[in-house]
């Protein structure tokens, strides 16, 4: 049985745009240009994420782990 190959000679799963679908083509802003907050649990800074776009004002924790841990006493 022969393996399927694209006309370019590469395997079919690397042919065309499939191999480059996660490449940033300069459309996303730099991380330093995004708004930042400090986590209420660990105190480390974290940057805005697209999934938080609707409720960025209510986001207090940088991760699920910190949210489960809760806000520390000095950061409430």
N, CA, C and O atoms as a GROMACS GRO file, in nm:
protein
  304
    1UNK      N    1   0.084  -0.118   0.000
    1UNK     CA    2   0.000   0.000   0.000
    1UNK      C    3   0.089   0.124   0.000
    1UNK      O    4   0.180   0.137   0.082
    2UNK      N    5   0.062   0.215  -0.092
    2UNK     CA    6   0.141   0.337  -0.101
    2UNK      C    7   0.084   0.443  -0.008
    2UNK      O    8  -0.037   0.449   0.014
    3UNK      N    9   0.171   0.526   0.045
    3UNK     CA   10   0.122   0.636   0.128
    3UNK      C   11   0.074   0.750   0.039
    3UNK      O   12   0.130   0.774  -0.068
    4UNK      N   13  -0.027   0.817   0.085
    4UNK     CA   14  -0.078   0.930   0.009
    4UNK      C   15   0.016   1.047   0.025
    4UNK      O   16   0.061   1.076   0.136
    5UNK      N   17   0.047   1.114  -0.082
    5UNK     CA   18   0.135   1.230  -0.077
    5UNK      C   19   0.073   1.343  -0.156
    5UNK      O   20   0.004   1.320  -0.255
    6UNK      N   21   0.098   1.463  -0.113
    6UNK     CA   22   0.050   1.580  -0.184
    6UNK      C   23   0.139   1.603  -0.306
    6UNK      O   24   0.249   1.549  -0.312
    7UNK      N   25   0.094   1.682  -0.401
    7UNK     CA   26   0.175   1.710  -0.520
    7UNK      C   27   0.311   1.770  -0.486
    7UNK      O   28   0.402   1.765  -0.568
    8UNK      N   29   0.326   1.828  -0.368
    8UNK     CA   30   0.453   1.888  -0.330
    8UNK      C   31   0.554   1.784  -0.285
    8UNK      O   32   0.671   1.816  -0.265
    9UNK      N   33   0.511   1.660  -0.269
    9UNK     CA   34   0.601   1.555  -0.222
    9UNK      C   35   0.595   1.536  -0.071
    9UNK      O   36   0.650   1.440  -0.018
   10UNK      N   37   0.529   1.628  -0.001
   10UNK     CA   38   0.515   1.615   0.144
   10UNK      C   39   0.394   1.527   0.174
   10UNK      O   40   0.306   1.515   0.088
   11UNK      N   41   0.387   1.468   0.290
   11UNK     CA   42   0.267   1.390   0.327
   11UNK      C   43   0.143   1.477   0.319
   11UNK      O   44   0.151   1.598   0.336
   12UNK      N   45   0.028   1.416   0.293
   12UNK     CA   46  -0.096   1.491   0.272
   12UNK      C   47  -0.135   1.577   0.390
   12UNK      O   48  -0.198   1.681   0.371
   13UNK      N   49  -0.098   1.537   0.514
   13UNK     CA   50  -0.139   1.614   0.631
   13UNK      C   51  -0.050   1.737   0.653
   13UNK      O   52  -0.081   1.819   0.740
   14UNK      N   53   0.058   1.751   0.577
   14UNK     CA   54   0.141   1.870   0.587
   14UNK      C   55   0.129   1.959   0.464
   14UNK      O   56   0.196   2.062   0.454
   15UNK      N   57   0.044   1.921   0.372
   15UNK     CA   58   0.033   1.995   0.247
   15UNK      C   59  -0.049   2.122   0.266
   15UNK      O   60  -0.139   2.127   0.350
   16UNK      N   61  -0.019   2.222   0.188
   16UNK     CA   62  -0.098   2.345   0.186
   16UNK      C   63  -0.092   2.423   0.315
   16UNK      O   64   0.011   2.428   0.382
   17UNK      N   65  -0.204   2.485   0.350
   17UNK     CA   66  -0.212   2.571   0.467
   17UNK      C   67  -0.227   2.494   0.597
   17UNK      O   68  -0.218   2.553   0.705
   18UNK      N   69  -0.251   2.365   0.591
   18UNK     CA   70  -0.271   2.286   0.712
   18UNK      C   71  -0.151   2.295   0.805
   18UNK      O   72  -0.168   2.297   0.927
   19UNK      N   73  -0.031   2.301   0.751
   19UNK     CA   74   0.088   2.304   0.834
   19UNK      C   75   0.110   2.440   0.898
   19UNK      O   76   0.187   2.451   0.993
   20UNK      N   77   0.042   2.543   0.848
   20UNK     CA   78   0.066   2.678   0.896
   20UNK      C   79  -0.055   2.742   0.962
   20UNK      O   80  -0.058   2.864   0.976
   21UNK      N   81  -0.153   2.665   1.003
   21UNK     CA   82  -0.277   2.726   1.050
   21UNK      C   83  -0.264   2.800   1.182
   21UNK      O   84  -0.350   2.883   1.213
   22UNK      N   85  -0.161   2.775   1.261
   22UNK     CA   86  -0.146   2.841   1.390
   22UNK      C   87  -0.039   2.948   1.389
   22UNK      O   88   0.002   2.996   1.495
   23UNK      N   89   0.007   2.987   1.273
   23UNK     CA   90   0.110   3.089   1.263
   23UNK      C   91   0.046   3.227   1.274
   23UNK      O   92  -0.052   3.256   1.205
   24UNK      N   93   0.101   3.310   1.360
   24UNK     CA   94   0.052   3.446   1.375
   24UNK      C   95   0.107   3.528   1.260
   24UNK      O   96   0.228   3.542   1.244
   25UNK      N   97   0.018   3.582   1.180
   25UNK     CA   98   0.060   3.658   1.063
   25UNK      C   99   0.065   3.808   1.092
   25UNK      O  100   0.050   3.889   1.001
   26UNK      N  101   0.087   3.845   1.217
   26UNK     CA  102   0.098   3.985   1.253
   26UNK      C  103  -0.034   4.052   1.283
   26UNK      O  104  -0.038   4.174   1.297
   27UNK      N  105  -0.143   3.978   1.292
   27UNK     CA  106  -0.273   4.037   1.316
   27UNK      C  107  -0.303   4.052   1.464
   27UNK      O  108  -0.384   4.138   1.502
   28UNK      N  109  -0.242   3.974   1.548
   28UNK     CA  110  -0.267   3.981   1.692
   28UNK      C  111  -0.178   4.088   1.755
   28UNK      O  112  -0.064   4.105   1.713
   29UNK      N  113  -0.230   4.159   1.855
   29UNK     CA  114  -0.146   4.260   1.921
   29UNK      C  115  -0.040   4.193   2.008
   29UNK      O  116  -0.054   4.078   2.048
   30UNK      N  117   0.065   4.265   2.035
   30UNK     CA  118   0.170   4.213   2.122
   30UNK      C  119   0.116   4.199   2.264
   30UNK      O  120   0.028   4.275   2.305
   31UNK      N  121   0.167   4.101   2.339
   31UNK     CA  122   0.121   4.079   2.477
   31UNK      C  123   0.140   4.204   2.561
   31UNK      O  124   0.059   4.232   2.650
   32UNK      N  125   0.245   4.280   2.535
   32UNK     CA  126   0.271   4.400   2.615
   32UNK      C  127   0.168   4.509   2.590
   32UNK      O  128   0.155   4.600   2.672
   33UNK      N  129   0.095   4.502   2.479
   33UNK     CA  130  -0.007   4.602   2.448
   33UNK      C  131  -0.143   4.569   2.506
   33UNK      O  132  -0.234   4.652   2.501
   34UNK      N  133  -0.160   4.449   2.562
   34UNK     CA  134  -0.288   4.408   2.618
   34UNK      C  135  -0.301   4.458   2.762
   34UNK      O  136  -0.200   4.474   2.831
   35UNK      N  137  -0.424   4.482   2.809
   35UNK     CA  138  -0.441   4.523   2.949
   35UNK      C  139  -0.402   4.411   3.045
   35UNK      O  140  -0.414   4.293   3.013
   36UNK      N  141  -0.354   4.450   3.163
   36UNK     CA  142  -0.312   4.352   3.263
   36UNK      C  143  -0.382   4.378   3.395
   36UNK      O  144  -0.425   4.490   3.424
   37UNK      N  145  -0.392   4.272   3.474
   37UNK     CA  146  -0.442   4.278   3.611
   37UNK      C  147  -0.351   4.193   3.698
   37UNK      O  148  -0.267   4.119   3.647
   38UNK      N  149  -0.368   4.206   3.830
   38UNK     CA  150  -0.294   4.122   3.923
   38UNK      C  151  -0.390   4.021   3.984
   38UNK      O  152  -0.500   4.058   4.026
   39UNK      N  153  -0.349   3.896   3.989
   39UNK     CA  154  -0.432   3.788   4.041
   39UNK      C  155  -0.460   3.810   4.190
   39UNK      O  156  -0.370   3.847   4.266
   40UNK      N  157  -0.585   3.788   4.231
   40UNK     CA  158  -0.624   3.807   4.371
   40UNK      C  159  -0.572   3.695   4.460
   40UNK      O  160  -0.570   3.711   4.582
   41UNK      N  161  -0.529   3.584   4.404
   41UNK     CA  162  -0.480   3.472   4.484
   41UNK      C  163  -0.328   3.470   4.493
   41UNK      O  164  -0.272   3.461   4.602
   42UNK      N  165  -0.261   3.477   4.378
   42UNK     CA  166  -0.114   3.463   4.379
   42UNK      C  167  -0.041   3.596   4.364
   42UNK      O  168   0.078   3.603   4.394
   43UNK      N  169  -0.110   3.699   4.319
   43UNK     CA  170  -0.048   3.830   4.307
   43UNK      C  171   0.032   3.852   4.180
   43UNK      O  172   0.088   3.961   4.161
   44UNK      N  173   0.039   3.754   4.094
   44UNK     CA  174   0.115   3.768   3.970
   44UNK      C  175   0.031   3.840   3.864
   44UNK      O  176  -0.092   3.828   3.864
   45UNK      N  177   0.097   3.913   3.775
   45UNK     CA  178   0.022   3.981   3.669
   45UNK      C  179  -0.025   3.882   3.563
   45UNK      O  180   0.043   3.784   3.534
   46UNK      N  181  -0.142   3.908   3.505
   46UNK     CA  182  -0.189   3.828   3.393
   46UNK      C  183  -0.254   3.921   3.292
   46UNK      O  184  -0.309   4.025   3.327
   47UNK      N  185  -0.246   3.882   3.165
   47UNK     CA  186  -0.291   3.967   3.055
   47UNK      C  187  -0.430   3.927   3.009
   47UNK      O  188  -0.477   3.816   3.035
   48UNK      N  189  -0.496   4.019   2.941
   48UNK     CA  190  -0.627   4.000   2.883
   48UNK      C  191  -0.624   3.884   2.786
   48UNK      O  192  -0.527   3.865   2.714
   49UNK      N  193  -0.733   3.804   2.785
   49UNK     CA  194  -0.749   3.694   2.690
   49UNK      C  195  -0.882   3.712   2.619
   49UNK      O  196  -0.977   3.766   2.675
   50UNK      N  197  -0.888   3.666   2.496
   50UNK     CA  198  -1.008   3.685   2.416
   50UNK      C  199  -1.131   3.622   2.481
   50UNK      O  200  -1.241   3.676   2.470
   51UNK      N  201  -1.114   3.508   2.548
   51UNK     CA  202  -1.229   3.444   2.610
   51UNK      C  203  -1.284   3.524   2.728
   51UNK      O  204  -1.395   3.498   2.774
   52UNK      N  205  -1.206   3.621   2.779
   52UNK     CA  206  -1.252   3.708   2.887
   52UNK      C  207  -1.307   3.840   2.835
   52UNK      O  208  -1.335   3.930   2.915
   53UNK      N  209  -1.322   3.855   2.705
   53UNK     CA  210  -1.361   3.983   2.646
   53UNK      C  211  -1.493   4.036   2.701
   53UNK      O  212  -1.507   4.155   2.727
   54UNK      N  213  -1.590   3.947   2.720
   54UNK     CA  214  -1.723   3.990   2.766
   54UNK      C  215  -1.723   4.035   2.911
   54UNK      O  216  -1.797   4.127   2.947
   55UNK      N  217  -1.643   3.972   2.994
   55UNK     CA  218  -1.648   4.003   3.138
   55UNK      C  219  -1.511   4.030   3.198
   55UNK      O  220  -1.480   3.982   3.307
   56UNK      N  221  -1.428   4.107   3.129
   56UNK     CA  222  -1.294   4.140   3.178
   56UNK      C  223  -1.302   4.215   3.310
   56UNK      O  224  -1.213   4.200   3.394
   57UNK      N  225  -1.405   4.296   3.331
   57UNK     CA  226  -1.417   4.372   3.456
   57UNK      C  227  -1.437   4.281   3.577
   57UNK      O  228  -1.397   4.318   3.688
   58UNK      N  229  -1.498   4.164   3.559
   58UNK     CA  230  -1.522   4.073   3.671
   58UNK      C  231  -1.410   3.971   3.693
   58UNK      O  232  -1.409   3.903   3.795
   59UNK      N  233  -1.317   3.960   3.600
   59UNK     CA  234  -1.209   3.861   3.613
   59UNK      C  235  -1.114   3.904   3.724
   59UNK      O  236  -1.065   4.016   3.725
   60UNK      N  237  -1.089   3.812   3.820
   60UNK     CA  238  -1.001   3.843   3.933
   60UNK      C  239  -0.884   3.747   3.946
   60UNK      O  240  -0.783   3.780   4.009
   61UNK      N  241  -0.896   3.629   3.886
   61UNK     CA  242  -0.794   3.526   3.904
   61UNK      C  243  -0.730   3.489   3.771
   61UNK      O  244  -0.794   3.497   3.666
   62UNK      N  245  -0.603   3.450   3.775
   62UNK     CA  246  -0.530   3.420   3.652
   62UNK      C  247  -0.556   3.279   3.601
   62UNK      O  248  -0.532   3.252   3.483
   63UNK      N  249  -0.606   3.189   3.684
   63UNK     CA  250  -0.626   3.050   3.641
   63UNK      C  251  -0.734   2.984   3.727
   63UNK      O  252  -0.778   3.038   3.828
   64UNK      N  253  -0.775   2.865   3.683
   64UNK     CA  254  -0.871   2.787   3.762
   64UNK      C  255  -0.812   2.747   3.896
   64UNK      O  256  -0.882   2.743   3.997
   65UNK      N  257  -0.684   2.719   3.897
   65UNK     CA  258  -0.617   2.680   4.022
   65UNK      C  259  -0.624   2.792   4.125
   65UNK      O  260  -0.654   2.768   4.242
   66UNK      N  261  -0.596   2.914   4.082
   66UNK     CA  262  -0.602   3.028   4.174
   66UNK      C  263  -0.746   3.057   4.217
   66UNK      O  264  -0.771   3.095   4.331
   67UNK      N  265  -0.841   3.040   4.126
   67UNK     CA  266  -0.982   3.063   4.161
   67UNK      C  267  -1.027   2.964   4.267
   67UNK      O  268  -1.101   3.000   4.358
   68UNK      N  269  -0.982   2.838   4.255
   68UNK     CA  270  -1.019   2.736   4.354
   68UNK      C  271  -0.954   2.765   4.489
   68UNK      O  272  -1.012   2.739   4.594
   69UNK      N  273  -0.833   2.820   4.486
   69UNK     CA  274  -0.762   2.854   4.609
   69UNK      C  275  -0.828   2.972   4.679
   69UNK      O  276  -0.829   2.978   4.802
   70UNK      N  277  -0.882   3.065   4.602
   70UNK     CA  278  -0.950   3.181   4.659
   70UNK      C  279  -0.855   3.296   4.679
   70UNK      O  280  -0.733   3.281   4.670
   71UNK      N  281  -0.911   3.412   4.708
   71UNK     CA  282  -0.833   3.532   4.729
   71UNK      C  283  -0.760   3.525   4.862
   71UNK      O  284  -0.817   3.482   4.963
   72UNK      N  285  -0.636   3.567   4.862
   72UNK     CA  286  -0.561   3.570   4.986
   72UNK      C  287  -0.611   3.686   5.073
   72UNK      O  288  -0.673   3.779   5.022
   73UNK      N  289  -0.584   3.682   5.202
   73UNK     CA  290  -0.636   3.781   5.295
   73UNK      C  291  -0.591   3.923   5.261
   73UNK      O  292  -0.671   4.016   5.267
   74UNK      N  293  -0.463   3.940   5.225
   74UNK     CA  294  -0.413   4.075   5.199
   74UNK      C  295  -0.456   4.129   5.062
   74UNK      O  296  -0.438   4.248   5.035
   75UNK      N  297  -0.514   4.044   4.976
   75UNK     CA  298  -0.553   4.088   4.842
   75UNK      C  299  -0.706   4.101   4.826
   75UNK      O  300  -0.752   4.124   4.715
   76UNK      N  301  -0.783   4.086   4.931
   76UNK     CA  302  -0.930   4.094   4.920
   76UNK      C  303  -0.978   4.232   4.900
   76UNK      O  304  -1.099   4.254   4.890
   0.00000   0.00000   0.00000
